[in-house]
Amino acid sequence: MAQTVFAPWEDPEQKPLIEFRNVTKRFGEFTAIDDLSLNIYEREFFALLGPSGCGKTTMMRMLAGFESVTEGHIWLGGQDIISVPPNKRPVNMMFQSYALFPHLSIWDNIAFGLRRESKDKAMIEERVEEMLRLTRLTKFAKRKPHQISGGQRQRVALARSLAKAPKLLLLDEPLGALDKKLREETQFELMDIQEKTGTTFVIVTHDQEEAMTVASRIAVMDEGRLVQVDTPDVIYEAPNSVYVADFIGDVNLIAGTAKARQAAPEEPVTAPEAPEAPAPVAEKTAPDPAAQAVPLTDARLPAPNARGEWLYKKVFARFMGQRDLATPQLPPPSPEELAAARKAEAKAAAKPAPAPAPAAQPSIKPGGIVIDWAEGQPPIIAANGDPALDGKPVTLSIRPEKVTIDLEKPDRPNVLPGKVIDIAYLGNISTYHVELASGQMVKAQMVNARRISNRHITWEDAVWIGFTETAGVVLEE
């Protein structure tokens, strides 16, 4: 049975858990958050992504109550919380430094918040044991923070944050202190814990891969504004601006001027042809015995068998004579016939071979636009571009993995010659930096399915890069 896709933001009847309504935050003359509105739904793993200084941490601190709101409102679970103090909000925050108490054991660190609320002792023990099992830390319960690894300390901080069962958990760069391999492993642990608890997670990060991995939706921010809010695949494959395309992942950006392409011609509607009348069937007549009679010649006589030979010799040979059973032989060719045959063979050999059929052109989707991007270079076909952009400056955004690289000219709708300037070997893939005739640098990626010694493209090679007419996204300047 197919699993239902989690997408409450697409359901108009779903009410958001968190609502930013025209929120502005100023620090003196500086505007950190500028008239921002955003909805975050229950059980979401939501990521705030952007460069340093874009306002993502300020948003998180306003949610936690550590920063006041200059203008606007923040609603959590149907309640306006801008006047609610931090300790009264159903929100917990996990800091990048983890902020664990070094003199307390792992067990006591997790129980700290519950004890501050004077919870029942039995309830505290039950909840702490549950959190230890959830984060797989049961055997480390009696250890101090300095006696466990960085990844385990991160899980202790997470368990302490979840112990009070908050409606919302805020994570400020939670994996920034971990090495790459441990960070990748912990990302999946975070996702698993969030799914099991059903808690809404809001994570602040500048790591694009981290946001793409863990988040159900991503908000890309710039200078206190939301540039695009959508699922990771849409933000990567269909960015709404050059800024988002350039910020998320690796990308080639080719600027030029759009020109509308001809749409597919409409096929004329023709009336169906009337069915042909069946041919008249000739009347059958009795066969003519005279017409069917065939003269019996020597060529049609069957070869005699042994009994027929005996009968011929004993009966018919006396008045018909002996039969000549030898196979007739053709006479040898004359010298004139041999000379004529040799002349014909020589003439056939001297005749030029027929020209090969022209190579089939790639089938290109009609419509869209072409982009004039460099003088003396062929225009780029973008069949998914809007013809209404005719005459306007545009930028083609195309990811390196959608660009092919070959030594021979490939059969692709868009093909450009260039030279390999640099190669970045990343183990599973290699990224080729190719300089085109115009000076534009383009990156193409190739999966390393072969061993190093078998790779056929190297530095300074003259190559062809190619991509389909729908591989890129056309963005307005």
C-alpha positions, 0 to 999 in steps of 0.5 A: 500500500502506497504511503501518503506523502506528508504535505500539510502546506498543500491542504487549505484546511490545515492550520499552521502551528507557527505563523509569522504575520508581517514580522519586522525586527530592527536593531537601531537603524538596521532592519534584520527581519523585514515584514516577513510572513511564514507558516510552519505546520505541525510535525514539520522538519523546517529549515531556515537556510541562508548566508551569515547575516540573513536573519535566520538566527534572529527569527529563531530567537524571536520564536524562543522569546530571546528577542522581542518583535518590533512589528507584527505578530507570532502565533504558536498553536493559535496563541499570540506569543510575543508577550509570553516570556521564554520559560512559559512558551512550549518551546525548547532550544538546542544550542550549537555548543550543546550547553551540557552541565559538565559536573552532571551525569548524562542521566542528570543532564536529561532530567534537569529541566523536568526537576526544575518544573518539580515533576513527580520523581517516578515520572522523571525517571520514566521520561529520562529512561524513555529519552535514553532509549530513544537516543540510544544512550542507555549504557552511557547514563552514568558517564559525564559529558567529557567521557563520551564522543561529540556525536553522543553529546549532541544526542544528550542535548537533543534528549534533554530538549525533548524530555519536556515534550515541547510543541516546538524544538529549535535547533541552532546549527546543531551539527556544526561541531561534528566532523563530516562523516559523523554529521551525515550519520547524525542527520539521519538520527535526527530525522528518525527521532523527529518522526518517532516523537512527532515534534515540530523541528525548526533548524537553522543552518548554513549547510545546504546539504544538511538542509536538503537532507533533513528538511521537509521544507526549506526557507531560503533567506536573504537580507531579512526576507524570504526568497523562496519557500518550498520542498528541497527538490523544487528549490534545487530543480526549479529555483525562482531566482538567480540568487536561489539557483546560485546559493543552493548546490553547484550551478552554471549560470549563462546570461543572455537575451531571450528570443521566442521560438516557433511553437509546434505547428497545428496539424490540419484536420482532414475528413476521413477518406471514404472506404473503397468499394470492394472489387467485383468478384468474377463468376466462377466458370467451368475449367476449359480442358483445352486451356489446361492441356500442357504439351508433354516435353522432355523437360517435363518428363520425370526422370525414369526409375529402375523399373522404367529403365528396364521397361524401356530397354525391353519394350520401347528400345527396339523401335525408339532407339537407345536414350542418351542419359548423359547430362548436357553441358554448356559450351565454354565461354568464348574469348570475347565473352570473357573480355566483356565480363572483365570489362563490366567488373572493372567498371563496377569497381571504379564506380564511387560508393553511394554517399552515407545517409546524413546523421539523424538530427536530435528531436527537439521539443518545439516552443520556448526560447533561444538565448543569444549569449555570446557573439559568434556562438550558437544560441542555446535552445531552452524549450521550457522558457517562456516566449513572453520573455522575448527580447528580455535579459535572462539567465539559464541555470543548469546543474553540472550533472545535467551537462555531458562532456565528450571528446567527439561531438555528441548528438544533443540539442545544445552542443558547445566546444571548449577546453578542459582547464581543471578537474576536481576528483571527488571519488564518486564523481569528477567535476570538469571545468571547461572554458568555452570559446567565449571565455565562459567557464562551464562545469560538467560532472561525470560519474566515476564508473571506471578506474582512474587509469581508464578515464579518457578525458584529462587536462587541456583536452579539446572537448564538447559539452552538451545538454538537452533543451529542457535541462536548464531553468530560465530565470529573469534578471 
